[in-house]
Amino acid sequence: MEISLSFFKKIFFLPLLVVFISFSFCKVATSPLPDINSGLLDLSAWEPKQTVINLKGDWEFCWDELIPPESDESVWKKKCHGYFPVPSFWKFYKINGKNLPIFGKGTYRLKLKLPKREINYGLFWTEIMSAFEIFVNARSVVKVGQTGDSFETMKPDLKPGTSYLGNLSDEVTIVVWVSNFNHENHGFWEPLYFGDWKSIERQHLNLIIRDIASSSAIIIIGLYHLIIYLSRFRSKEYLMFGIFCMIMGIRQLNFETHTFYYLFPNLDFDSYIRLLFGVIYMIGVSMVTLYDLLFPKDIPKLITKVLRLVFFSFLLTLFLPVSIFTHYASYLFGSAMIALILYVPLFIRAYFRKREGAGLMLIAYSITAVTLLNDILFNFGLIHTGYLSHLGVLLFIFIQAILLSKKITKALQEEEKLVQKLGETLEEKNRTHTELLNLKEYQKYELELQVKLRTEEYEIAKQLAETANKAKSQFLATMSHEIRTPMNGILGITELLKMTKVSEDQAQYLKMIQDSGQSLLTILNDILDYSKLEAGKIELLESDFSWKILLELAEGIFKHQAEQKQVRFEVSFDPDFIFLAHGDENRIKQVLFNLISNAVKFTESGEIKILLSSKKEEVGNWIQYKVSITDTGIGIPEEKMGSLFQRFTQLDSSISRKYGGTGLGLAISKKLMDVMGGELKVKSNFPNGSCFEIELRLLPNQMSRVLRSVDSVDLSKLPSNTNVLIAEDDPTNLFLLSSFLKKLKIRHDMAKDGREAVTKAQTNEFHLIFMDINMPNLDGIGASEEILKDERIFPKPIIIAVTADAFQDDQDKCIRAGMSSFLPKPFQKREIEQALYEWLIERKTRL
């Protein structure tokens, strides 16, 4: 491990250190000759072969004019406004007591006195924003973009480079036209270099090589850490540092020489500026994220989140025009100055807390912060030192790479120790294993015999359990079918009778029949539900629903019952309650109605209060709902609280005799809440009432449409030619379904078995078929498959299964056969209306 680590350091980090030392300080070597004064520079004593001249100083400047370079001196005196410092933004120039605006145009002029000798001269420039043309002795030698009088007439460009001037006379006049209507940075704001052509060319090439080399080195470091993250160390700081290096590698190509343009020469001005600022913003995002990962206990999460939000917000400004988002960028750079200073005490705190690598990080960050502050001030045009942040960032990356390599080394060393310890442990276990083998050989026969006997016992027990479970399921399915089929007739005929004109006594008798039937059906459903819950076969069918509609339905059912007992019934919602949600409405309704039903049943006087509240969770998209049902009924004794949610359990036998019920309701409600990930609680104030609370996490509704109550079905849009087929072998249910359709004035036909249903579907066009499942000759599933596969039957009808089989497996068989929906018996008229509305009106409207 020591050899490999040493080799790693030599092979990887030494070349990076050489690159850092060789290229970080590569700048244009300039002469220490005096600056320009009053637009004139005397270079007669200058040695061109030795140094390059930075043409900085006071140039003659003419605002809002693009003066032809061959113009007479009288024109220059008339239109120019004096001498101003170069390089600088012209917004710092004052003319007639006012600072110049950012957008505009201007002409710069400089006169040079050169040595009298044969020299081939050249020019080197970096950024002159955002379109310019350079004339030497009235000859155009450089043209970048197209200068103009307005945003429409100019074409911006940003392409640093060099220009060969050849041999010049001893008196030279340089004229520079500049137009800017596109960018916050403007004018002659970076130096123009003049000198021997070979020196100019050589130094320009050195700067390009510097940028490419430093960019390549940083990208290699980034790739290396990304590979480490992907292949071995799943630590996010390696991932984020790799991403930071990749982005910073691109940034290294965007400093003074803008080497990126040499790699992509056809990139237009606007795209390049957006890329440049986008890279800067992403560097900010990755840096604050990296700091948070390196020192999570020392850097407050709020600072990281706020800074990330600021940088991401400025990323969005890149969709604005360049002239606008470069203006807003100055605000970001100002905020960045504050952030840079803010991080210093945080790193100092990490250092005093003895965090690993905090000392080196503090040094690296301090240097980086100083260089970044320099760049920000330079970008504001307040100083003219040039960009220096690439030096600080290179040092930061180098030190950070060392820190992360130390972590890798430490992790590898610990891994090596663990491997060695594991080897020793395995060797010890092998010795123990060899000794055990001798003992196990002796016990082998006896053990095999015991395993064989136990396996046989297990298989027998398993077969008995499966047989019993199958018999139980078959019994429940048969019981469900045999009870639901006549119950459908009883309840359906009762509903039909209630639609006719009956006396008050007869209406009361019909209500008693209907209530008794519903009670029997509730008991049957409770037994089936509990059986499904015990077998783990309950499946949640989630959809959008409205708590408001659900509670209105509860009020419609239970409020009248309560008021008949002189019990006040009240439902209230919190002011900020979220009404629309996504969940299993039927199961929620089942639990809610069961609790309300109990409250009404066991409360003889006083009041029943239902309070609903909701709260959106801070993390994620979940909503926490709470429903409390408080009554002033008989209450629950403390000693009975533990058995309250057990099956077939009531407080005592007198309650069962007085109030009825199976004792399954609360047990089912408790299990349903567990399945839905909720909680059912109870508080008792015996003997003065009780309070049941439901707590449930649900998602918000998924659809934007308003939910509709199942009771309000409007069939007015049903086509007049609607034709329905009823396939049912039971005469009572056939009569019942036919009577409902007659009440709704819907044309229909009837078939008494599956074979007759197929025959009629082949000769008539039906829009919808109510298909019973258990029929002679051909059952409903077989009939549905034949109808849907028969090419002669077109268009295909909607097939809705109508059956007393209430298990999920039965529903799955129907869906696999191609049926569209499932209608369990017993059904009511509104459920028939709901099915017709959903499949013949609502779904066709969506299409």
N, C-alpha and C positions, 0 to 999 in steps of 0.2 A: 504493500500500500504506500509506503514512504517513497519507493522508487517511482511508482506511477504518478504520485502527486508532484514530485520534483520535476519529472519529465513534463507533466501537464503545465506547470508554471513556466518552464523554459520555452516550451513550444508555443504556448498561447499568449501569455502576458508580456513577455519581453518584446515581441514584435509590436504589440500595441503601445508599449512604452516608447519604443523607437519612433513610431508614427506620431505619437503625441509630442515628443520633443522636437522632431524634425519639421513638423508641419504646423503646429499650433501657433508658432511665432513667425510664420512666413508672412511678411508684409512687404508692401512696395517700398524699396529702399530709395529714399529721396534725399535731395541735396539740402544742406543747412543754409542756403543762400537767403537773403532777406525777402520778405513778402512783397507783394505788389502794392504800389502806392499810386493812387490817382490814375489807375488804368494803365500804368507803364511799369515794365520790368526790364531792368538792364542786366543782360546775361553775357555781356561781352567778355567777362573774365571767367566764364563758366567752362568746365571741361566736360563736354557731352558724353565722352566715352566712359566716364567714371560713375556718374549719378544720373538719376531721373528727377525732373523738376515737378513738384506739386504746385500747380498754378493757383495758389490760394492768395487771397488778398483783396484789395478794393478794385473791382472792375467797374467800368462805366456801364450804367444801366438805364434803359429806356423802357418805361412801363406802357403797356397797352399798344406797343408798336412792334412790328416786324420790319426793321429798317434794312433795305438792301445794302449789302456790305460795300458796294462801290459808291455809295452816296457821298456827296460833298460834305466837308466838315461843317458847313453852315447848317446842314440838315441835322447832323448829330447834336450840335449845340442847341438847336431849336427844340428838338424832340426828346432829348435825354434829360434825366433828373439828377445827375450827379454820380457819385461813386459809392458803391455798396459792397459789403464783404461777401466773398465767395470762398467756400461753400456756405450756403445758408438758405432757409426758406425765405421767399420774398414777403411772406406775411409779417416778418420782423422789420421790413423796410418801412420807413415813414416818409411819405411824400405829402407836402402841404399839411404837415401835422397829423396825418392819419395813416394808420397801418393799412397795407395793401390787402385785398381779399385773396383767398386761396385760389379761386378760379380766375384765369385770365391768361395773358400772353406778355412776353417781354423780350428785349434784345440785350445781350451782354457783349461788351467789346473790350479787348485787351491788346495792347501794343507791346511787342517784344523786340529787344535789341540783341542780336545773336552774334557769336564769334564769327570772324571772317575766315571760314575754312569749308572744305568739302565734307559735309556730313549729311547722311540720309536720316531725316527725322521721322518721328512717329508720335501718335496720340494714343492714350489709353484712358477710357472712361468706365464708370460703373453705373450709377443711377442719376439720370437727369430726367425729371418727370414732367409730363408723361409723353411728350413727343418733342423732338428737337432736331435741329440741323446745324452743323458746324461748317463755317467758312474760314479758309486760311488764304489770306491775300485775295479775297473776293472769289475764291474757288471753293465750291462745295466739296467737302471731303468726307463728311459723315451725314447720313440721314436716317434717323430711327423714327418710325411712324410718319405721320403727316401733320405738320403744324397747321394751325388754322385760327380763325377768329371766334369760334364757338364750338360747342359740343358736337354739333352736326357736321361742321366743316373739317374738324381735325380727326385723326386716327391715332389712338394711343399705342405705344409699344414700349417694351422694357427689355432691351438687349445690349448688355455691356459688351465691349469689344475693343478692338484696336484699329488704327487707320494709318496706313503708310503715306507719308507726306513727301518723301524724296528730299532732294537738296533744296534749301531755301536761301533767300537773300538774307543779308544781315539785319534787315528791318521787316518784321512780320506783324500782321494784324489778324487777330483771331476774333471772329464774330460768331455768336451762338444765339440762334432763335429757339425759344422755348414756349410751348403752349401746354396749358393744363386746365382741363375741364372735367377730369375723371377721378382724381385721387386726392386724398388728404395731404400726402407728401407731395411736394411740388417744387418746381424750379431747379436751380443749379445747387442741389443740396449735398452732393458728394463730389470729391475732388476730381479735377481733370489733370492727367499726368502727361508731361511733354519731355521728350528726350531722344537719344539715339535709338533708331528703329530696332536694332538688335537687342538693346537693353530692354526696351519696351516689350518686345515680343517675348524675351526670355522671362521677364518678371510676370507677365500675364500668364504664360504657360505654367510657371511655378505655382501661381495661385490656383489655377484649375487643377493641377496635380494634387495640391494640398487638399482641396475640397473633395476630390474623388477618393483620395487615400483615407482621409478621416471619415468620410461617409461609409466607405467599404468596411473600415475597421469597426465602426459602431454597429453596422448591420450584421457583421459576423458575430459580434458579441451578442446582439439580440437573437440571432438564429440559434446560437449556442445555448442560450438560456431557455428559449422555446423548446429546443430538443430535450433539454434536461427536464423541463416540466412535463412534456408529453411522454417521455420514455421512462422516467424514474421518480422524480420528486414532485408529487402533486401538491406543491405549495404555491399559493397564488402570487407570492412576491416574485417568483421566477417568471411566471407568465406575464405579470404586469411589467417587470423590468425588461423582458424581451420585447414586448409591444412598445414600450417607451423608446428603447434603442432603435427599433425599426423606424418609428416616426422621426426620431432625432436624426437618423441617417439621411432621411429625405430633407430635413431642415438644413443639414450641412451643405446641401447643394443649392441653397437659396440665399446665401449671404452676398457680400459685395459683388462677386464675379457672376453670381446667378448661373452657376455651371449647369443647372437643370435645363436651361435653354439650349445648351450645346448638345444635350442628349435628346431633347424634344424640340427641334427648331421650329416646327409648325404650330406650336401651341400659341393660341391667341392671348392678348393682353388680359382680358377679363377673366378667362379661365385660369391663367397663371396666378393672378392676384388672389382669386378665391382659393386656389390650392395653397398658396403661401400662407394666407391667414388661417385657413382650415387646419394646416399642419401646426401652426402656433397654438391654436386653441386646443387641439388634441394633445399637444405636449403638456399644456396646463392640466387637462383632465387626468392624463396618465401620471403626472408627477404627484398631484395631491392624493391620488389613489395609492400610489406606491408608498408615499410617506405614511399613509394610514395603515397599510399592511405591515410596514417595517416596525412601526411604533404604535400599535393599536391602543395601548394603555396610557400613552402620553399625549396623543393628539386627539382632541375632542371630536367626536363624530359630527357634531354640528358644523364645525369649521369645514370639514371635508365635504359634507353635503352641500353647504352654501356655495363653496368654491366650485364644486362640480356643476351645480345648477347655473352659476354665472357663466362658466365656460360653455356649457351646452346651450344656454340662451344666446350667446354670441355666435355660436355655430349657425343658429337659425337666421342670423342677420346676413349670412352669405348669400341668401336668396334675393337680397335687395341689390339695387345698382351699386357698382363699385364706389362711386362718389359718396354714397350714403353710408355703407357699412364700414368704409375706412375712417369715416368721421366718428362713428360710434366706437370704433376700436380704441380710440384714444382714452375713452372712459374705462375700458377694460384694462388698458395698460396702467392707468392711474390706480385702479383697484389692485392690480397685481403688485404694484410697489408696496401697498399697505400689507398685502398678504406675505410678501417676501420678508418684511420686517417682523410680522407676527409670528412666523415659524421659528425665528431665532430663539426666543425664550423657551419654546416647546422642546427644541433639541437640547438646549442647556439643561432643562429639567430631566430629559431622558438620560443625559450624561451623568447627572448627579444621582440618578436612580440606578446607575450602573447597568444600563441596558447594553447588551452586546453590540459593539460597533458604533455606539453613539458618539464616541470621541472623534473617530475618523469622519463620520457623517457630519458632525458639526463643522469640522474644518472644510470638508468638501462643499457643504451647503453655503457656508459663509462666503467662500470664493465665488461659487456659482451665483449667489445672490448679488454680490458686488458687480459681477459682469452683466447680469441681467438688468440691474438698475442702470448701468452704463448704457445698455442697448435701448432701454425705455427712454432715458433722457436724450440719447442720440436720435431716436425715432421722433421725439417731440421737437427736434431741432435746437435743443438748448445747449448741447455740446457737440463737438466735431471730432470725437476720438475714433469713430468708426465702430463697427460691430465687434464686441469682445466675448459675447456669451458662448460662442463655440469653444473658446478656451476653457471657460468654467465648466461647461457641460461635459467636455471631454474628460476633465479631471474628475468630475462627479461620477461619470460612467466608469472610469478606471477604478476609482476607490470603491464604488458600489459593487463592481465585478469582483474585487478582492474580498469584500465582506461576504458576498454570496458564495464565493469559492471556499471561504473558511467554513461556512455552514455545511457545504457539501462535504468538505474534508472531515468535519466533525461527525456528520451523519454516517459517512463511509467507515470511519474508525469505529463508531459504535456498532455499526452493522457487522464489521469484522469481528469485534469482540463477541457479539451475539452468536455469530456463526461458529466461532471457536468454542464458546460455551455450549452451543447446541451439539457440536460434534462430540464434546466430552460427555454430555448427557446421553446422546445416542449410543455411544460406546458402552456406557454404564448400563443402559437399558438392554443392549444386545447381550451383555453378560448375564443380566437378570433373566432375559428372555430364554437364553440357552438352558439356564437352570430350570425355568418353568416348563420348558418343553419336555424335559424328562419326567416331571411330575404330571403334566397334562397327558402324556402318553399312557400313563397308568390309569388316569381317570377318563380316558377318551371313550371307552366302551360304555361305561356307566352314564356319561354325559349324553352320548348319542341316543341311548335308550330313553333317558329322561326327555330329551328334546322331541323324540319321536312320539312319545306318549302325550306330551303337552301339545304338540302340533295337532294330533288327532283330536284331543279334547277341544282345542281352539276351533278347529274346522267344524266339529259337531255343534259347538255353541254358536258359531257364526251362522251356520245353516238354520239352526233353530230361531235365532234372532231375525234373520232375513225373512224366514217363513212367517214369523209372527208379525213383523213390520209390514210385509206384503199383504197378509190377511187383514191387518188393521186398516191399511190404506184402501184395500178393496172394499172393506166393510163401510168405511166412511164415504167412499165414492158412491157405492150403491145406495147407502142411506140418503146421501145428498140428492142423488138423482130421483129416487123413489118418493122423497118428501117434497122436493122442489116442484116436480111435475104437477101433482094435484094442487099444491099450494099456489102455483101460478094460476090455475083455474079458479080457485077460491077467491084469491085477491083480485084477479082480473074481472071476474063476473061481478064481484062486489063493487069495483070501481065503475063498471058499466051501469049497474043498478043505481048508483049515486048520481049518474048523469041523467037518469029519468026522473019523472015527477013522483015523489014519494011523500008520505005523511011525516010529521015530526017524529012519531014513534018509530016508524020504519027507518028513518034516517039514523036514529039512535041505535037501532038494532044493527044496521049495516056498519055503523062506526065500531060497534062492539066486535062484530065479525072481523072487520079489517084490523083493529087493534090486536085481537087475539092471534090472527094470522101473522101479523108483523112480529108479535112477541115470540111465536114459535119459530119464525124465520131468524130472528135475532139470536135465539138459543142455538139454532142449527149453525149459523154463521160463527158464533163464538166457539163452538166445539171444533169446527173446521179450521178456524184461524189458529186456535191454540195448538191443534195437531200440526199445522204447517210450521208454526213458530218452533215447536219442539224439534221438528225434523229439519229445520233450517231451510225450508222451501219458500219462505216469503220473499218475494221480489218487489222492490220499490219501483213504481211507475211514476217518474217525475215529470212535471209539466208546470207551466205558468199558472198561477191562481191568485185570487184576491181574498185577503183576509176579510175585507168589508163584506163581500158577497157571502163568505162562509159564515160570518157572525149574523148577517141578516137572515140567513136560512135557519140558524140556531134560534134566533128570536122568534121567527115564524113558527117553529115547532114547540119550543119550551115555554115561551113567555105566557101563552094562554093557559098552559097547564099550571104554571106557578100562580097566576092571578086567580084561577079558580079556587086555589087554596088560601087566598088572601095573602100571598107571598109576593113582595115587590121584586121584580126582575130587572136588573140594570146592566147594560153593556157600555163600557167606556174605553176610549183609545187615548194614548198620550198625544199631545199636540203635534209632535214631530214623528208620529208613527209612520212606518214605511209599509204601505198596504199591499203592494205587488211583490210577489216572491216566486221562487221556483222550487218545487218539492213534490212529494207524493200527497196530493190534496186529499185523496180518499182516506189514506191512513191517518193523516192529521185530523180530518173530520171525524174519523172513527174514535180516536182517543178523546177529542174535544167533546163530542156528543155524549160519550160514555160518562165523562166526568160531570157534565151539565145534567145529564139524566139522573145520575146519583144524587146530585145536589137537590134537584126538584123532588125526587122520590123521598129523601130523608129529611126534608125541611117542611114542617107543618105550619110555621109562622115566622114572621120576620122578613128577611130579605136574602137575595142571592145577587152577588156582585161579580161581574166578570171584567177584569182590567187587563188590557193588552199594552205592552210597551215594546220598543225595538231600539237597537243601538248598532250602528255600523262599526265594524271592527277597524282599528287603525291600520292593521297589516292585512293584505289580501282584500278580497271582494265579498267577504261573508257578512251576514246580518245576524245579530243575536236577538232572538225573539223570546219574550217571556209572557206567559198567560197565567193569571191567577184567578181561581174560581173559589170564592169565599161564600159560605152559607152560615145560617144560624140554626142548623139542624141538630141532630142528636149527638154529633161529635163522635170521637173515637177514643176509647180508654187507652191510657199509656201502655198497659200490658198487652194490648192487642195490635200495637203499631208494627211489631216485628213480623206478624203473619198476614198483614193487610194485603200484600201483593202475591200471596200464594194462591194456587188454583183451588176452586171449589170451596173457598173460605169466605164465611161471613162472620160478623161479630158474635152472634149466637143464633140458635135455632129459631127463636121467636122472631127475629128480623126476617128470616127466610119465609116464615109463615105469614108475617104481616105485609112485607113489601114484595116478596117474590124474588126471582132471579136465580142464576146458576152459580154465582160466585166466581165467574170467569172474567168479568169485565175489567177489573183492575189488574189482574194478572196479565191479560192480553195487552192492555194499555201500557203497562210497564215494559213488556217485551218489545212492543212496537216502538216505543221511544228509544230503547236500546239499539234496535236495528237501524233507526234513523239517526243515531248518534246524538240523541237528546237525553234529557233527564226528567224524571217524574218525581216530585217531592210532595210530602204531606206534612201539614202542621195542624195540631188539634187543640181546641180549647174546650175539652170535655167538661161539662155536657152542653156547652153553648155553641157548638158548631165546629167546622173544620175548614181548612184552606188547602186546596191542591194547586201545585204550581208546575207548569210545563216550561222547560228551557230547551230551545232548539236553535241550531245554527243552520241557516238557509242561504242560498245564493239569491241575488236579485233576479227579477223576471228577465227572460232571454228575448222576448218579443216586445216590440213597441206598441202592438195593438192593445186596445182596452179589452179586458177579460169580460165575458158575458155570463150571466147567471144561467144555470141549466134550466130554470123554470120559465125563462122568457124566450120561447121558441116561436119565431115568426116564419110561418110556412107560406106566406103570401107570394114569395118569389118562386115557388115550386112550379115547374112547367105544367101546363094543363094536360099534356099528353103523357104524364108520368104513369108508368105501368109497373106494378109490383107483383111478384110471385111469392106465395106462401107455401113452403114445403114442410108439412107437419102431419104425423100419423095420429096424434092424440086428438080426438074430436073436440074436446073442450078447449084445448089451446088453439086449435084451428079456428073454432068459432070466435074465441076471444080476440085473436089477432085480426081476423076478418072484420069483427065489429069495430075495433079501433080504427081501421083503415076506412070503414064506411063513415064513421063519425068525422073523419078528416076529409071525406069526399075524394078519396084517392082510388082510381081504377086498379083492380087487382084480380088475380086468378089464384087457384089453389091446386096443390098436388099432395096426394096422401102417402107417397114414398119417394125415394130418391130416383128410381127409374122413370116415374111419371114426370118428375121435375126436369130431368134431362130432355125427355121427349118434348115437353112444352116449351123449353128454352130453345129447342131447335126450330120450332115452328112459329114462335112469337118473339117479339123484341121486348125484353124486360129491362128496366133501368136498375132495379134492385131486387134481390131475392133474400127473403128471410128463411134460412135453411136450418131445420132441426138436424141434430147429429145422429141420434139413435132412431133409425127408421127401417122397416122391413125391405126386402128385395135388394135395395142399394142404400147404404147409409149416407149421411150428409157429406162426409169427407170424400167418399168415392164419387158422389154426384158432382161435387164442386170441381174435383180434378177433371172429370170428363167435360164439364161445361167450359172450363177455362182452356182446355187443350183442343176442343173441337173448333176447327177452322170455319165451319159453317155458321157458328154463332158469333156474329159481329154486329155492333160493338159488344164487347164483353160487359156483362152486368156486374154491379157491385154485389158481393155475397156476404151477408152477415150471419154468423153462426148464432143459432138460438138453441140453448141447451141447458139442462139442469146439472151438467157436469161442471163443478166449480173449481176444479184443481188447475194449477198452472200448466201441468203437462197436457191437459185437455185443450187449453187455449193454444199452446204451442203447436199441437197437431193441426188445429184449424188454420193457424197462420202459415204453416208449412204447406198446407193444401192449396194455398192461394187466396183464402178468405180475407176480406178486408178488415173485419172487426168481429167482436165477440159480445153477445147480449145474453147474460145469464138469466135463468128463470129463478124466481118469478119476476116479471117485468111489469112496469106500469105504462100508462098511456104516454106520459111525458118522455119516457125513455125511447119509445117508438118515434115520437116527434123529434127528439134530439138526434137519433140516428138518421132520419130522413133529412133533417136540416144539415147535418155535418157532411153527409156523403153526396147529396143531390143539389145542395145550394152552396154551402160554405167552401168546400174543396174545389168545386167547379169554378167558383168565382175567383179563387186564387190562380187557377190555371189560365 
